């Protein structure tokens, strides 16, 4: 028996008869007719359906699959591969772009959630300090709030002990590995991939509990995250210890004298 009825082909391949009829109408799966008008398919229909299924799994459109089938039916494997490769590359580029957009959006949501969890409960209305509501890359307020008087500034003293400080420093070193570093007035600007945003936000919250004299600002720029860290002049040694080159220190980075 050299042909298969539509019911036989559906049972052998697991492709519903309705789909087989649709593939025929789309020019993907030719069918002959018996004198009684029943559809019959050649033995190559099983291989053709396997090829169609594999191409659909790669995200190819039916139009592209029809073009590939023409090559598949008439040429050798090398020619089919040469035709298929640029199509797969195009699908890969599109998928990676969507994945990057999703990763950036996920990082934005995680950072907003971390900021929400860190904000104190307040009975008043939201104000510009609720930065989790700002879209990525939002400009700074035109008139920032004045700094509190010097007497109200928190002391430049890390509340962590020696072991805790070393552990925190190691956490920053791991998170900023490969980061671009640029000096700022009174601090430093670190640039890392945006997918580290959630981890950055969590570590920033922990850092501000023990070093409230440091100010952090996270800014999204497409696939990158900029973290700006500033502090008073007395904190320069601590900033160098946390964010300086790893080979600039022997053993745990130094702390300000007030923190020892």
Secondary structure, DSSP 8 states (H G I E B T S, - for coil): --EEEHHHHHHHH---HHHHHHHHHTTSS--EE-TT--EEEETHHHHHHHHHHHHHHTT--HHHHHHHHHHHHHS-HHHHHHHHHHHHHHHHHHHHHHHHHHHHHHHHHHHHHHHHHHS---SS---TT-GGGS-TT----SS------GGGS--S-----HHHHHHHHHHHHHHTTT-EEEEETTEEEEEEEGGGHHHHHHHHHHHHHH-TT-EEEEEEETTEEEEEEE--GGGHHHHHHHHS-GGG-SSS----GGG-
